Amino acid sequence: MAGRAQNHQRFLERYNQAFIDQVIAFVDAINNKPVPVGAVDGLRPVLMAKAATKSCYNGGVYAKVEA
């Protein structure tokens, strides 16, 4: 169980500030303040995951996906 507690602590240390920053950015966004990322920043990783999944189903060959 000690290992699990250590992993949890490391997770908190590593991602705590990122979580705080995300919450602040969200609150800013709903208050109509500029946001640090746009729609394209969210779309790119989705397209990458879609291409990776398609490639996996096709034996690892290159897969092009459309937005």
Predicted model as a PDB file, atoms N, CA, C, CB and O in Angstrom, pLDDT in the B-factor column:
MODEL        1                                                                  
ATOM      1  N   MET A   1       0.810  -1.199   0.000  1.00 54.00           N  
ATOM      2  CA  MET A   1       0.000   0.000   0.000  1.00 54.00           C  
ATOM      3  C   MET A   1       0.854   1.265   0.000  1.00 54.00           C  
ATOM      4  CB  MET A   1      -0.922  -0.003   1.193  1.00 54.00           C  
ATOM      5  O   MET A   1       0.434   2.308  -0.501  1.00 54.00           O  
ATOM      6  N   ALA A   2       2.052   1.163   0.564  1.00 67.00           N  
ATOM      7  CA  ALA A   2       2.934   2.332   0.604  1.00 67.00           C  
ATOM      8  C   ALA A   2       3.272   2.810  -0.801  1.00 67.00           C  
ATOM      9  CB  ALA A   2       4.218   2.008   1.371  1.00 67.00           C  
ATOM     10  O   ALA A   2       3.347   4.014  -1.044  1.00 67.00           O  
ATOM     11  N   GLY A   3       3.476   1.884  -1.721  1.00 75.00           N  
ATOM     12  CA  GLY A   3       3.783   2.254  -3.097  1.00 75.00           C  
ATOM     13  C   GLY A   3       2.654   3.041  -3.735  1.00 75.00           C  
ATOM     14  O   GLY A   3       2.885   3.990  -4.484  1.00 75.00           O  
ATOM     15  N   ARG A   4       1.443   2.639  -3.431  1.00 79.00           N  
ATOM     16  CA  ARG A   4       0.276   3.333  -3.977  1.00 79.00           C  
ATOM     17  C   ARG A   4       0.197   4.767  -3.435  1.00 79.00           C  
ATOM     18  CB  ARG A   4      -1.018   2.557  -3.637  1.00 79.00           C  
ATOM     19  O   ARG A   4      -0.093   5.704  -4.178  1.00 79.00           O  
ATOM     20  N   ALA A   5       0.453   4.920  -2.151  1.00 77.00           N  
ATOM     21  CA  ALA A   5       0.438   6.251  -1.539  1.00 77.00           C  
ATOM     22  C   ALA A   5       1.535   7.129  -2.130  1.00 77.00           C  
ATOM     23  CB  ALA A   5       0.607   6.147  -0.014  1.00 77.00           C  
ATOM     24  O   ALA A   5       1.331   8.321  -2.359  1.00 77.00           O  
ATOM     25  N   GLN A   6       2.703   6.531  -2.374  1.00 82.00           N  
ATOM     26  CA  GLN A   6       3.806   7.291  -2.978  1.00 82.00           C  
ATOM     27  C   GLN A   6       3.437   7.742  -4.381  1.00 82.00           C  
ATOM     28  CB  GLN A   6       5.093   6.447  -3.016  1.00 82.00           C  
ATOM     29  O   GLN A   6       3.706   8.881  -4.761  1.00 82.00           O  
ATOM     30  N   ASN A   7       2.821   6.852  -5.154  1.00 80.00           N  
ATOM     31  CA  ASN A   7       2.412   7.214  -6.508  1.00 80.00           C  
ATOM     32  C   ASN A   7       1.409   8.350  -6.484  1.00 80.00           C  
ATOM     33  CB  ASN A   7       1.819   6.008  -7.231  1.00 80.00           C  
ATOM     34  O   ASN A   7       1.479   9.265  -7.304  1.00 80.00           O  
ATOM     35  N   HIS A   8       0.475   8.295  -5.543  1.00 77.00           N  
ATOM     36  CA  HIS A   8      -0.522   9.353  -5.416  1.00 77.00           C  
ATOM     37  C   HIS A   8       0.156  10.680  -5.089  1.00 77.00           C  
ATOM     38  CB  HIS A   8      -1.560   8.996  -4.331  1.00 77.00           C  
ATOM     39  O   HIS A   8      -0.186  11.712  -5.668  1.00 77.00           O  
ATOM     40  N   GLN A   9       1.100  10.659  -4.178  1.00 82.00           N  
ATOM     41  CA  GLN A   9       1.807  11.875  -3.793  1.00 82.00           C  
ATOM     42  C   GLN A   9       2.598  12.448  -4.968  1.00 82.00           C  
ATOM     43  CB  GLN A   9       2.742  11.594  -2.615  1.00 82.00           C  
ATOM     44  O   GLN A   9       2.602  13.659  -5.186  1.00 82.00           O  
ATOM     45  N   ARG A  10       3.260  11.584  -5.717  1.00 83.00           N  
ATOM     46  CA  ARG A  10       4.010  12.043  -6.895  1.00 83.00           C  
ATOM     47  C   ARG A  10       3.075  12.672  -7.924  1.00 83.00           C  
ATOM     48  CB  ARG A  10       4.786  10.871  -7.533  1.00 83.00           C  
ATOM     49  O   ARG A  10       3.394  13.690  -8.539  1.00 83.00           O  
ATOM     50  N   PHE A  11       1.910  12.041  -8.096  1.00 80.00           N  
ATOM     51  CA  PHE A  11       0.916  12.579  -9.032  1.00 80.00           C  
ATOM     52  C   PHE A  11       0.510  13.985  -8.617  1.00 80.00           C  
ATOM     53  CB  PHE A  11      -0.326  11.661  -9.100  1.00 80.00           C  
ATOM     54  O   PHE A  11       0.477  14.898  -9.443  1.00 80.00           O  
ATOM     55  N   LEU A  12       0.201  14.160  -7.327  1.00 80.00           N  
ATOM     56  CA  LEU A  12      -0.206  15.483  -6.836  1.00 80.00           C  
ATOM     57  C   LEU A  12       0.894  16.509  -7.018  1.00 80.00           C  
ATOM     58  CB  LEU A  12      -0.597  15.408  -5.367  1.00 80.00           C  
ATOM     59  O   LEU A  12       0.629  17.641  -7.422  1.00 80.00           O  
ATOM     60  N   GLU A  13       2.131  16.121  -6.721  1.00 84.00           N  
ATOM     61  CA  GLU A  13       3.247  17.046  -6.874  1.00 84.00           C  
ATOM     62  C   GLU A  13       3.448  17.442  -8.335  1.00 84.00           C  
ATOM     63  CB  GLU A  13       4.524  16.426  -6.321  1.00 84.00           C  
ATOM     64  O   GLU A  13       3.757  18.593  -8.643  1.00 84.00           O  
ATOM     65  N   ARG A  14       3.270  16.483  -9.214  1.00 83.00           N  
ATOM     66  CA  ARG A  14       3.547  16.729 -10.626  1.00 83.00           C  
ATOM     67  C   ARG A  14       2.441  17.518 -11.323  1.00 83.00           C  
ATOM     68  CB  ARG A  14       3.754  15.418 -11.338  1.00 83.00           C  
ATOM     69  O   ARG A  14       2.722  18.369 -12.166  1.00 83.00           O  
ATOM     70  N   TYR A  15       1.197  17.243 -10.977  1.00 88.00           N  
ATOM     71  CA  TYR A  15       0.086  17.819 -11.736  1.00 88.00           C  
ATOM     72  C   TYR A  15      -0.741  18.849 -10.987  1.00 88.00           C  
ATOM     73  CB  TYR A  15      -0.805  16.738 -12.183  1.00 88.00           C  
ATOM     74  O   TYR A  15      -1.678  19.407 -11.560  1.00 88.00           O  
ATOM     75  N   ASN A  16      -0.430  19.117  -9.737  1.00 89.00           N  
ATOM     76  CA  ASN A  16      -1.224  20.052  -8.955  1.00 89.00           C  
ATOM     77  C   ASN A  16      -1.282  21.432  -9.609  1.00 89.00           C  
ATOM     78  CB  ASN A  16      -0.657  20.166  -7.551  1.00 89.00           C  
ATOM     79  O   ASN A  16      -2.372  21.982  -9.772  1.00 89.00           O  
ATOM     80  N   GLN A  17      -0.144  22.001  -9.985  1.00 90.00           N  
ATOM     81  CA  GLN A  17      -0.139  23.332 -10.584  1.00 90.00           C  
ATOM     82  C   GLN A  17      -0.852  23.340 -11.933  1.00 90.00           C  
ATOM     83  CB  GLN A  17       1.293  23.832 -10.748  1.00 90.00           C  
ATOM     84  O   GLN A  17      -1.532  24.310 -12.269  1.00 90.00           O  
ATOM     85  N   ALA A  18      -0.704  22.271 -12.704  1.00 90.00           N  
ATOM     86  CA  ALA A  18      -1.392  22.189 -13.995  1.00 90.00           C  
ATOM     87  C   ALA A  18      -2.902  22.209 -13.796  1.00 90.00           C  
ATOM     88  CB  ALA A  18      -0.972  20.916 -14.756  1.00 90.00           C  
ATOM     89  O   ALA A  18      -3.619  22.868 -14.548  1.00 90.00           O  
ATOM     90  N   PHE A  19      -3.386  21.492 -12.791  1.00 90.00           N  
ATOM     91  CA  PHE A  19      -4.813  21.472 -12.504  1.00 90.00           C  
ATOM     92  C   PHE A  19      -5.292  22.867 -12.092  1.00 90.00           C  
ATOM     93  CB  PHE A  19      -5.127  20.444 -11.397  1.00 90.00           C  
ATOM     94  O   PHE A  19      -6.335  23.332 -12.551  1.00 90.00           O  
ATOM     95  N   ILE A  20      -4.537  23.516 -11.241  1.00 93.00           N  
ATOM     96  CA  ILE A  20      -4.886  24.876 -10.810  1.00 93.00           C  
ATOM     97  C   ILE A  20      -4.942  25.813 -12.018  1.00 93.00           C  
ATOM     98  CB  ILE A  20      -3.862  25.403  -9.765  1.00 93.00           C  
ATOM     99  O   ILE A  20      -5.875  26.606 -12.148  1.00 93.00           O  
ATOM    100  N   ASP A  21      -3.952  25.721 -12.892  1.00 92.00           N  
ATOM    101  CA  ASP A  21      -3.917  26.563 -14.091  1.00 92.00           C  
ATOM    102  C   ASP A  21      -5.116  26.299 -15.000  1.00 92.00           C  
ATOM    103  CB  ASP A  21      -2.618  26.329 -14.864  1.00 92.00           C  
ATOM    104  O   ASP A  21      -5.667  27.232 -15.584  1.00 92.00           O  
ATOM    105  N   GLN A  22      -5.522  25.035 -15.123  1.00 90.00           N  
ATOM    106  CA  GLN A  22      -6.682  24.696 -15.954  1.00 90.00           C  
ATOM    107  C   GLN A  22      -7.965  25.283 -15.386  1.00 90.00           C  
ATOM    108  CB  GLN A  22      -6.819  23.181 -16.083  1.00 90.00           C  
ATOM    109  O   GLN A  22      -8.803  25.793 -16.129  1.00 90.00           O  
ATOM    110  N   VAL A  23      -8.116  25.210 -14.081  1.00 94.00           N  
ATOM    111  CA  VAL A  23      -9.318  25.769 -13.451  1.00 94.00           C  
ATOM    112  C   VAL A  23      -9.357  27.282 -13.631  1.00 94.00           C  
ATOM    113  CB  VAL A  23      -9.364  25.410 -11.949  1.00 94.00           C  
ATOM    114  O   VAL A  23     -10.410  27.845 -13.930  1.00 94.00           O  
ATOM    115  N   ILE A  24      -8.227  27.934 -13.454  1.00 94.00           N  
ATOM    116  CA  ILE A  24      -8.168  29.390 -13.641  1.00 94.00           C  
ATOM    117  C   ILE A  24      -8.506  29.752 -15.086  1.00 94.00           C  
ATOM    118  CB  ILE A  24      -6.765  29.935 -13.266  1.00 94.00           C  
ATOM    119  O   ILE A  24      -9.255  30.700 -15.325  1.00 94.00           O  
ATOM    120  N   ALA A  25      -7.965  29.013 -16.046  1.00 91.00           N  
ATOM    121  CA  ALA A  25      -8.250  29.278 -17.461  1.00 91.00           C  
ATOM    122  C   ALA A  25      -9.730  29.057 -17.765  1.00 91.00           C  
ATOM    123  CB  ALA A  25      -7.383  28.376 -18.366  1.00 91.00           C  
ATOM    124  O   ALA A  25     -10.319  29.811 -18.539  1.00 91.00           O  
ATOM    125  N   PHE A  26     -10.330  28.042 -17.168  1.00 92.00           N  
ATOM    126  CA  PHE A  26     -11.755  27.779 -17.375  1.00 92.00           C  
ATOM    127  C   PHE A  26     -12.600  28.924 -16.828  1.00 92.00           C  
ATOM    128  CB  PHE A  26     -12.162  26.454 -16.707  1.00 92.00           C  
ATOM    129  O   PHE A  26     -13.518  29.401 -17.497  1.00 92.00           O  
ATOM    130  N   VAL A  27     -12.291  29.360 -15.621  1.00 95.00           N  
ATOM    131  CA  VAL A  27     -13.043  30.471 -15.028  1.00 95.00           C  
ATOM    132  C   VAL A  27     -12.865  31.733 -15.869  1.00 95.00           C  
ATOM    133  CB  VAL A  27     -12.585  30.727 -13.568  1.00 95.00           C  
ATOM    134  O   VAL A  27     -13.827  32.470 -16.086  1.00 95.00           O  
ATOM    135  N   ASP A  28     -11.665  31.985 -16.338  1.00 94.00           N  
ATOM    136  CA  ASP A  28     -11.432  33.134 -17.220  1.00 94.00           C  
ATOM    137  C   ASP A  28     -12.278  33.021 -18.490  1.00 94.00           C  
ATOM    138  CB  ASP A  28      -9.934  33.241 -17.586  1.00 94.00           C  
ATOM    139  O   ASP A  28     -12.857  34.009 -18.941  1.00 94.00           O  
ATOM    140  N   ALA A  29     -12.348  31.830 -19.060  1.00 92.00           N  
ATOM    141  CA  ALA A  29     -13.093  31.631 -20.302  1.00 92.00           C  
ATOM    142  C   ALA A  29     -14.581  31.909 -20.101  1.00 92.00           C  
ATOM    143  CB  ALA A  29     -12.890  30.205 -20.824  1.00 92.00           C  
ATOM    144  O   ALA A  29     -15.209  32.547 -20.946  1.00 92.00           O  
ATOM    145  N   ILE A  30     -15.149  31.438 -18.993  1.00 95.00           N  
ATOM    146  CA  ILE A  30     -16.583  31.674 -18.795  1.00 95.00           C  
ATOM    147  C   ILE A  30     -16.864  33.125 -18.412  1.00 95.00           C  
ATOM    148  CB  ILE A  30     -17.129  30.736 -17.716  1.00 95.00           C  
ATOM    149  O   ILE A  30     -18.012  33.569 -18.439  1.00 95.00           O  
ATOM    150  N   ASN A  31     -15.816  33.854 -18.058  1.00 97.00           N  
ATOM    151  CA  ASN A  31     -15.954  35.287 -17.790  1.00 97.00           C  
ATOM    152  C   ASN A  31     -15.511  36.131 -18.986  1.00 97.00           C  
ATOM    153  CB  ASN A  31     -15.141  35.671 -16.554  1.00 97.00           C  
ATOM    154  O   ASN A  31     -15.203  37.315 -18.848  1.00 97.00           O  
ATOM    155  N   ASN A  32     -15.485  35.497 -20.164  1.00 96.00           N  
ATOM    156  CA  ASN A  32     -15.169  36.165 -21.433  1.00 96.00           C  
ATOM    157  C   ASN A  32     -13.792  36.806 -21.480  1.00 96.00           C  
ATOM    158  CB  ASN A  32     -16.189  37.209 -21.711  1.00 96.00           C  
ATOM    159  O   ASN A  32     -13.602  37.824 -22.145  1.00 96.00           O  
ATOM    160  N   LYS A  33     -12.843  36.225 -20.789  1.00 95.00           N  
ATOM    161  CA  LYS A  33     -11.456  36.679 -20.875  1.00 95.00           C  
ATOM    162  C   LYS A  33     -10.739  35.831 -21.926  1.00 95.00           C  
ATOM    163  CB  LYS A  33     -10.734  36.583 -19.480  1.00 95.00           C  
ATOM    164  O   LYS A  33     -11.190  34.724 -22.221  1.00 95.00           O  
ATOM    165  N   PRO A  34      -9.638  36.316 -22.498  1.00 90.00           N  
ATOM    166  CA  PRO A  34      -8.896  35.529 -23.492  1.00 90.00           C  
ATOM    167  C   PRO A  34      -8.443  34.182 -22.909  1.00 90.00           C  
ATOM    168  CB  PRO A  34      -7.673  36.325 -23.998  1.00 90.00           C  
ATOM    169  O   PRO A  34      -8.075  34.086 -21.738  1.00 90.00           O  
ATOM    170  N   VAL A  35      -8.481  33.165 -23.745  1.00 85.00           N  
ATOM    171  CA  VAL A  35      -8.065  31.833 -23.307  1.00 85.00           C  
ATOM    172  C   VAL A  35      -6.707  31.486 -23.913  1.00 85.00           C  
ATOM    173  CB  VAL A  35      -9.122  30.770 -23.701  1.00 85.00           C  
ATOM    174  O   VAL A  35      -6.370  31.966 -24.995  1.00 85.00           O  
ATOM    175  N   PRO A  36      -5.912  30.639 -23.209  1.00 83.00           N  
ATOM    176  CA  PRO A  36      -4.563  30.332 -23.693  1.00 83.00           C  
ATOM    177  C   PRO A  36      -4.518  29.390 -24.897  1.00 83.00           C  
ATOM    178  CB  PRO A  36      -3.770  29.732 -22.585  1.00 83.00           C  
ATOM    179  O   PRO A  36      -3.478  29.268 -25.544  1.00 83.00           O  
ATOM    180  N   VAL A  37      -5.620  28.733 -25.201  1.00 85.00           N  
ATOM    181  CA  VAL A  37      -5.667  27.805 -26.336  1.00 85.00           C  
ATOM    182  C   VAL A  37      -6.951  28.029 -27.113  1.00 85.00           C  
ATOM    183  CB  VAL A  37      -5.568  26.328 -25.860  1.00 85.00           C  
ATOM    184  O   VAL A  37      -7.926  28.574 -26.596  1.00 85.00           O  
ATOM    185  N   GLY A  38      -6.929  27.597 -28.369  1.00 86.00           N  
ATOM    186  CA  GLY A  38      -8.117  27.727 -29.205  1.00 86.00           C  
ATOM    187  C   GLY A  38      -8.657  26.366 -29.625  1.00 86.00           C  
ATOM    188  O   GLY A  38      -8.162  25.326 -29.189  1.00 86.00           O  
ATOM    189  N   ALA A  39      -9.651  26.387 -30.455  1.00 88.00           N  
ATOM    190  CA  ALA A  39     -10.299  25.158 -30.908  1.00 88.00           C  
ATOM    191  C   ALA A  39      -9.336  24.247 -31.661  1.00 88.00           C  
ATOM    192  CB  ALA A  39     -11.487  25.492 -31.791  1.00 88.00           C  
ATOM    193  O   ALA A  39      -9.394  23.026 -31.514  1.00 88.00           O  
ATOM    194  N   VAL A  40      -8.457  24.828 -32.463  1.00 90.00           N  
ATOM    195  CA  VAL A  40      -7.509  24.016 -33.232  1.00 90.00           C  
ATOM    196  C   VAL A  40      -6.564  23.263 -32.292  1.00 90.00           C  
ATOM    197  CB  VAL A  40      -6.698  24.906 -34.208  1.00 90.00           C  
ATOM    198  O   VAL A  40      -6.164  22.136 -32.584  1.00 90.00           O  
ATOM    199  N   ASP A  41      -6.212  23.881 -31.171  1.00 91.00           N  
ATOM    200  CA  ASP A  41      -5.344  23.216 -30.198  1.00 91.00           C  
ATOM    201  C   ASP A  41      -6.010  21.972 -29.624  1.00 91.00           C  
ATOM    202  CB  ASP A  41      -4.975  24.180 -29.069  1.00 91.00           C  
ATOM    203  O   ASP A  41      -5.325  21.015 -29.262  1.00 91.00           O  
ATOM    204  N   GLY A  42      -7.309  21.975 -29.538  1.00 90.00           N  
ATOM    205  CA  GLY A  42      -8.038  20.797 -29.069  1.00 90.00           C  
ATOM    206  C   GLY A  42      -8.296  19.796 -30.178  1.00 90.00           C  
ATOM    207  O   GLY A  42      -8.353  18.592 -29.930  1.00 90.00           O  
ATOM    208  N   LEU A  43      -8.452  20.284 -31.397  1.00 94.00           N  
ATOM    209  CA  LEU A  43      -8.748  19.410 -32.529  1.00 94.00           C  
ATOM    210  C   LEU A  43      -7.551  18.549 -32.928  1.00 94.00           C  
ATOM    211  CB  LEU A  43      -9.198  20.237 -33.714  1.00 94.00           C  
ATOM    212  O   LEU A  43      -7.718  17.379 -33.271  1.00 94.00           O  
ATOM    213  N   ARG A  44      -6.373  19.106 -32.887  1.00 93.00           N  
ATOM    214  CA  ARG A  44      -5.180  18.371 -33.340  1.00 93.00           C  
ATOM    215  C   ARG A  44      -4.979  17.039 -32.608  1.00 93.00           C  
ATOM    216  CB  ARG A  44      -3.946  19.236 -33.153  1.00 93.00           C  
ATOM    217  O   ARG A  44      -4.795  16.020 -33.274  1.00 93.00           O  
ATOM    218  N   PRO A  45      -5.005  17.001 -31.276  1.00 94.00           N  
ATOM    219  CA  PRO A  45      -4.811  15.700 -30.621  1.00 94.00           C  
ATOM    220  C   PRO A  45      -5.944  14.713 -30.902  1.00 94.00           C  
ATOM    221  CB  PRO A  45      -4.679  15.896 -29.126  1.00 94.00           C  
ATOM    222  O   PRO A  45      -5.723  13.502 -30.906  1.00 94.00           O  
ATOM    223  N   VAL A  46      -7.146  15.220 -31.136  1.00 95.00           N  
ATOM    224  CA  VAL A  46      -8.258  14.328 -31.486  1.00 95.00           C  
ATOM    225  C   VAL A  46      -7.984  13.682 -32.843  1.00 95.00           C  
ATOM    226  CB  VAL A  46      -9.611  15.106 -31.512  1.00 95.00           C  
ATOM    227  O   VAL A  46      -8.184  12.479 -33.018  1.00 95.00           O  
ATOM    228  N   LEU A  47      -7.528  14.483 -33.797  1.00 95.00           N  
ATOM    229  CA  LEU A  47      -7.212  13.942 -35.124  1.00 95.00           C  
ATOM    230  C   LEU A  47      -6.038  12.965 -35.059  1.00 95.00           C  
ATOM    231  CB  LEU A  47      -6.892  15.081 -36.103  1.00 95.00           C  
ATOM    232  O   LEU A  47      -6.021  11.959 -35.768  1.00 95.00           O  
ATOM    233  N   MET A  48      -5.058  13.266 -34.206  1.00 95.00           N  
ATOM    234  CA  MET A  48      -3.926  12.356 -34.045  1.00 95.00           C  
ATOM    235  C   MET A  48      -4.390  11.009 -33.478  1.00 95.00           C  
ATOM    236  CB  MET A  48      -2.858  12.984 -33.125  1.00 95.00           C  
ATOM    237  O   MET A  48      -3.945   9.956 -33.936  1.00 95.00           O  
ATOM    238  N   ALA A  49      -5.269  11.043 -32.498  1.00 95.00           N  
ATOM    239  CA  ALA A  49      -5.793   9.801 -31.920  1.00 95.00           C  
ATOM    240  C   ALA A  49      -6.625   9.036 -32.936  1.00 95.00           C  
ATOM    241  CB  ALA A  49      -6.634  10.100 -30.674  1.00 95.00           C  
ATOM    242  O   ALA A  49      -6.560   7.809 -33.005  1.00 95.00           O  
ATOM    243  N   LYS A  50      -7.403   9.762 -33.721  1.00 95.00           N  
ATOM    244  CA  LYS A  50      -8.214   9.125 -34.757  1.00 95.00           C  
ATOM    245  C   LYS A  50      -7.326   8.445 -35.800  1.00 95.00           C  
ATOM    246  CB  LYS A  50      -9.132  10.160 -35.433  1.00 95.00           C  
ATOM    247  O   LYS A  50      -7.608   7.324 -36.221  1.00 95.00           O  
ATOM    248  N   ALA A  51      -6.258   9.121 -36.213  1.00 95.00           N  
ATOM    249  CA  ALA A  51      -5.328   8.544 -37.184  1.00 95.00           C  
ATOM    250  C   ALA A  51      -4.605   7.339 -36.595  1.00 95.00           C  
ATOM    251  CB  ALA A  51      -4.312   9.595 -37.646  1.00 95.00           C  
ATOM    252  O   ALA A  51      -4.405   6.338 -37.283  1.00 95.00           O  
ATOM    253  N   ALA A  52      -4.211   7.428 -35.328  1.00 95.00           N  
ATOM    254  CA  ALA A  52      -3.526   6.295 -34.689  1.00 95.00           C  
ATOM    255  C   ALA A  52      -4.442   5.086 -34.596  1.00 95.00           C  
ATOM    256  CB  ALA A  52      -3.030   6.683 -33.288  1.00 95.00           C  
ATOM    257  O   ALA A  52      -4.010   3.959 -34.837  1.00 95.00           O  
ATOM    258  N   THR A  53      -5.695   5.309 -34.251  1.00 95.00           N  
ATOM    259  CA  THR A  53      -6.658   4.211 -34.164  1.00 95.00           C  
ATOM    260  C   THR A  53      -6.879   3.583 -35.529  1.00 95.00           C  
ATOM    261  CB  THR A  53      -7.990   4.705 -33.589  1.00 95.00           C  
ATOM    262  O   THR A  53      -6.889   2.359 -35.662  1.00 95.00           O  
ATOM    263  N   LYS A  54      -7.054   4.419 -36.540  1.00 94.00           N  
ATOM    264  CA  LYS A  54      -7.259   3.919 -37.906  1.00 94.00           C  
ATOM    265  C   LYS A  54      -6.036   3.130 -38.369  1.00 94.00           C  
ATOM    266  CB  LYS A  54      -7.545   5.090 -38.883  1.00 94.00           C  
ATOM    267  O   LYS A  54      -6.179   2.069 -38.976  1.00 94.00           O  
ATOM    268  N   SER A  55      -4.849   3.633 -38.089  1.00 94.00           N  
ATOM    269  CA  SER A  55      -3.619   2.942 -38.454  1.00 94.00           C  
ATOM    270  C   SER A  55      -3.519   1.592 -37.756  1.00 94.00           C  
ATOM    271  CB  SER A  55      -2.406   3.802 -38.112  1.00 94.00           C  
ATOM    272  O   SER A  55      -3.115   0.600 -38.363  1.00 94.00           O  
ATOM    273  N   CYS A  56      -3.882   1.558 -36.495  1.00 94.00           N  
ATOM    274  CA  CYS A  56      -3.831   0.312 -35.720  1.00 94.00           C  
ATOM    275  C   CYS A  56      -4.746  -0.738 -36.332  1.00 94.00           C  
ATOM    276  CB  CYS A  56      -4.227   0.567 -34.253  1.00 94.00           C  
ATOM    277  O   CYS A  56      -4.359  -1.899 -36.474  1.00 94.00           O  
ATOM    278  N   TYR A  57      -5.951  -0.333 -36.691  1.00 94.00           N  
ATOM    279  CA  TYR A  57      -6.904  -1.277 -37.295  1.00 94.00           C  
ATOM    280  C   TYR A  57      -6.447  -1.755 -38.672  1.00 94.00           C  
ATOM    281  CB  TYR A  57      -8.279  -0.629 -37.411  1.00 94.00           C  
ATOM    282  O   TYR A  57      -6.867  -2.815 -39.136  1.00 94.00           O  
ATOM    283  N   ASN A  58      -5.587  -0.973 -39.321  1.00 93.00           N  
ATOM    284  CA  ASN A  58      -5.110  -1.324 -40.658  1.00 93.00           C  
ATOM    285  C   ASN A  58      -3.693  -1.884 -40.659  1.00 93.00           C  
ATOM    286  CB  ASN A  58      -5.169  -0.116 -41.550  1.00 93.00           C  
ATOM    287  O   ASN A  58      -2.996  -1.827 -41.671  1.00 93.00           O  
ATOM    288  N   GLY A  59      -3.280  -2.416 -39.540  1.00 94.00           N  
ATOM    289  CA  GLY A  59      -1.972  -3.078 -39.468  1.00 94.00           C  
ATOM    290  C   GLY A  59      -0.796  -2.139 -39.326  1.00 94.00           C  
ATOM    291  O   GLY A  59       0.331  -2.539 -39.619  1.00 94.00           O  
ATOM    292  N   GLY A  60      -1.003  -0.929 -38.897  1.00 92.00           N  
ATOM    293  CA  GLY A  60       0.111  -0.009 -38.660  1.00 92.00           C  
ATOM    294  C   GLY A  60       0.520   0.832 -39.854  1.00 92.00           C  
ATOM    295  O   GLY A  60       1.539   1.521 -39.810  1.00 92.00           O  
ATOM    296  N   VAL A  61      -0.255   0.784 -40.906  1.00 92.00           N  
ATOM    297  CA  VAL A  61       0.088   1.592 -42.077  1.00 92.00           C  
ATOM    298  C   VAL A  61      -0.360   3.038 -41.863  1.00 92.00           C  
ATOM    299  CB  VAL A  61      -0.563   1.006 -43.358  1.00 92.00           C  
ATOM    300  O   VAL A  61      -1.241   3.302 -41.044  1.00 92.00           O  
ATOM    301  N   TYR A  62       0.240   3.965 -42.593  1.00 90.00           N  
ATOM    302  CA  TYR A  62      -0.092   5.376 -42.514  1.00 90.00           C  
ATOM    303  C   TYR A  62      -1.586   5.565 -42.729  1.00 90.00           C  
ATOM    304  CB  TYR A  62       0.714   6.185 -43.544  1.00 90.00           C  
ATOM    305  O   TYR A  62      -2.168   4.950 -43.623  1.00 90.00           O  
ATOM    306  N   ALA A  63      -2.200   6.397 -41.931  1.00 90.00           N  
ATOM    307  CA  ALA A  63      -3.621   6.661 -42.059  1.00 90.00           C  
ATOM    308  C   ALA A  63      -3.859   8.170 -42.046  1.00 90.00           C  
ATOM    309  CB  ALA A  63      -4.415   5.966 -40.924  1.00 90.00           C  
ATOM    310  O   ALA A  63      -3.461   8.864 -41.110  1.00 90.00           O  
ATOM    311  N   LYS A  64      -4.500   8.661 -43.080  1.00 88.00           N  
ATOM    312  CA  LYS A  64      -4.824  10.080 -43.149  1.00 88.00           C  
ATOM    313  C   LYS A  64      -6.283  10.259 -42.712  1.00 88.00           C  
ATOM    314  CB  LYS A  64      -4.587  10.649 -44.597  1.00 88.00           C  
ATOM    315  O   LYS A  64      -7.167   9.506 -43.121  1.00 88.00           O  
ATOM    316  N   VAL A  65      -6.507  11.254 -41.889  1.00 88.00           N  
ATOM    317  CA  VAL A  65      -7.866  11.550 -41.448  1.00 88.00           C  
ATOM    318  C   VAL A  65      -8.195  13.006 -41.768  1.00 88.00           C  
ATOM    319  CB  VAL A  65      -8.031  11.269 -39.927  1.00 88.00           C  
ATOM    320  O   VAL A  65      -7.305  13.853 -41.845  1.00 88.00           O  
ATOM    321  N   GLU A  66      -9.437  13.272 -41.946  1.00 84.00           N  
ATOM    322  CA  GLU A  66      -9.888  14.627 -42.266  1.00 84.00           C  
ATOM    323  C   GLU A  66     -10.521  15.246 -41.028  1.00 84.00           C  
ATOM    324  CB  GLU A  66     -10.895  14.619 -43.456  1.00 84.00           C  
ATOM    325  O   GLU A  66     -11.095  14.551 -40.191  1.00 84.00           O  
ATOM    326  N   ALA A  67     -10.406  16.544 -40.932  1.00 78.00           N  
ATOM    327  CA  ALA A  67     -10.997  17.277 -39.796  1.00 78.00           C  
ATOM    328  C   ALA A  67     -12.505  17.331 -39.932  1.00 78.00           C  
ATOM    329  CB  ALA A  67     -10.425  18.710 -39.703  1.00 78.00           C  
ATOM    330  O   ALA A  67     -13.181  17.903 -39.077  1.00 78.00           O  
TER     331      ALA A  67                                                      
ENDMDL                                                                          
END                                                                             
